[in-house]
Amino acid sequence: MKGRKAVSTVVDIFMYLLLFIQMLYVFTGNNIHEFLGIGFFVCLIMHLIIKKKMLPSVFKFKGKSKARIIANIVTILLIVVSIILMISSMGVSRTIFSNFHYVCDADLHVYLATTVLTLSVLHGGIKWIMMSKEKKKVAVFVAVGFIGSITAGLALVPYLNRHFNEVQINFAEKIHGDAVKWKGSKPLVVYFTRLGNTDFEDNVDAVSGASLLLADGVLMGSNQLIANMIDDAIDCDVKAITITGDKYPSSYSSTVSVAGKELKKKTHPAIEPIDIKGYDSIILIYPLWWGTVPMPVASFLESCDFSEKDIYLIATQGSSGYGDSVDDIKEMAEGANIHKVMSIYCEDIPDVRERVGKWVKELNN
Ligand SMILES: Cc1cc2nc3c(=O)[nH]c(=O)nc-3n(C[C@H](O)[C@H](O)[C@H](O)COP(=O)(O)O)c2cc1C
């Protein structure tokens, strides 16, 4: 009996800990998040098995005290929302359940996780209050935890989406720098960015006349900014990858869902043709989407013959380095020599002009 209680306590502590760590997605990155998520659900199942004898009483309300009724409702909600969260986790998974062909809205997944965290605080808290002699003190503690988890949850979605708010920078200031010589034949810079491929509403169209205000990546196309920096540094041609069919939605989370579906179904959207004949070197600039290249970039890579060509990769990302993009590109651009150049954290994009110039200088030395 004692051993069972100890196991139960350890499982419960792990569950709370894992749930909390899961909220730190921006720091853990995707893969750790997915593995720990499985850990959480394993603990949840163990918790239910350990408490299985008490489960039927959760669904009995007759003759129960008010506190017990509230505790039962919280427990039932917690079980239901946890199951929905589990399904949504598979829907947003990029690594472990990447073949699960259902994609959940990323924001909805965060809100569900927050609800599970808040209900868990209540679930454990109410029990604690019921067992404690100093009920008032414990109740204050639980109330603080409850408000804290709701607030954190509500703040988390805008925080995770913070890179997608408009940021104004001086375009000219950011792209101008030293000109550098490219030794071989003129390279072709190919980039993919949301601007031009997204159905933005008129009022968020980012280029605002002669002052050329640059908004953050989503609105202005930060990958386009890097292409412009390279164009300023060397003699090159620049082409954008542009889809010809339906554009991506203007909302970030909807774009994540659409892009996730495309990736899982291996849909390669139609794009305007890009002729790479006559170029020995291609500098490919792409944002990381779901840990790899956006599917329109895959369309580009599979539409051309890259044999013997050099492809220089510049990835931009919100945390994942190159993700799986390098391996995926190697598979798609058969016969090409692939070179990793740099992976840029999205907030650093406006300030990479010097880094870009330095790379070209070193390469051509
Ligand atoms: C659909 C979508 C999926 C994304 N997936 C990832 C990802 O898996 N890893 C990551 O670090 N960043 C991810 N991001 C963030 C982008 O890489 C980042 O916004 C981009 O580099 C900025 O360039 P842009 O302004 O041209 O979109 C994603 C962004 C979008 C829109």
The ligand as a MOL file (V3000), in Angstrom:
LIG
                    3D

  0  0  0     0  0            999 V3000
M  V30 BEGIN CTAB
M  V30 COUNTS 31 33 0 0 0
M  V30 BEGIN ATOM
M  V30 1 C 3.8260 27.8030 -41.3180 0
M  V30 2 C 4.9870 28.1270 -40.4450 0
M  V30 3 C 5.6760 27.1010 -39.8310 0
M  V30 4 C 6.8100 27.3980 -39.0670 0
M  V30 5 N 7.5150 26.3640 -38.5260 0
M  V30 6 C 8.6560 26.6470 -37.8550 0
M  V30 7 C 9.4650 25.6030 -37.3570 0
M  V30 8 O 9.1730 24.4330 -37.5110 0
M  V30 9 N 10.5940 25.9310 -36.6850 0
M  V30 10 C 10.9710 27.2090 -36.5080 0
M  V30 11 O 12.0040 27.4500 -35.9040 0
M  V30 12 N 10.2320 28.2390 -36.9840 0
M  V30 13 C 9.0920 27.9850 -37.6440 0
M  V30 14 N 8.3400 29.0070 -38.1410 0
M  V30 15 C 8.8360 30.4020 -38.0070 0
M  V30 16 C 9.4890 30.8520 -39.3280 0
M  V30 17 O 10.6080 30.0830 -39.6540 0
M  V30 18 C 9.8550 32.3290 -39.2900 0
M  V30 19 O 8.6960 33.0250 -39.1290 0
M  V30 20 C 10.5060 32.7410 -40.5820 0
M  V30 21 O 11.8030 32.3110 -40.6220 0
M  V30 22 C 10.4330 34.2390 -40.8210 0
M  V30 23 O 10.4330 34.4420 -42.2380 0
M  V30 24 P 9.1930 35.0240 -43.0710 0
M  V30 25 O 8.9400 36.3420 -42.5340 0
M  V30 26 O 9.5930 35.1280 -44.4830 0
M  V30 27 O 8.0190 34.1230 -42.8560 0
M  V30 28 C 7.2130 28.7410 -38.8810 0
M  V30 29 C 6.4770 29.7740 -39.4790 0
M  V30 30 C 5.3710 29.4900 -40.2530 0
M  V30 31 C 4.6010 30.6030 -40.8890 0
M  V30 END ATOM
M  V30 BEGIN BOND
M  V30 1 1 1 2
M  V30 2 1 2 3
M  V30 3 2 2 30
M  V30 4 2 3 4
M  V30 5 1 4 5
M  V30 6 1 4 28
M  V30 7 2 5 6
M  V30 8 1 6 7
M  V30 9 1 6 13
M  V30 10 2 7 8
M  V30 11 1 7 9
M  V30 12 1 9 10
M  V30 13 2 10 11
M  V30 14 1 10 12
M  V30 15 2 12 13
M  V30 16 1 13 14
M  V30 17 1 14 15
M  V30 18 1 14 28
M  V30 19 1 15 16
M  V30 20 1 16 17
M  V30 21 1 16 18
M  V30 22 1 18 19
M  V30 23 1 18 20
M  V30 24 1 20 21
M  V30 25 1 20 22
M  V30 26 1 22 23
M  V30 27 1 23 24
M  V30 28 2 24 25
M  V30 29 1 24 26
M  V30 30 1 24 27
M  V30 31 2 28 29
M  V30 32 1 29 30
M  V30 33 1 30 31
M  V30 END BOND
M  V30 END CTAB
M  END
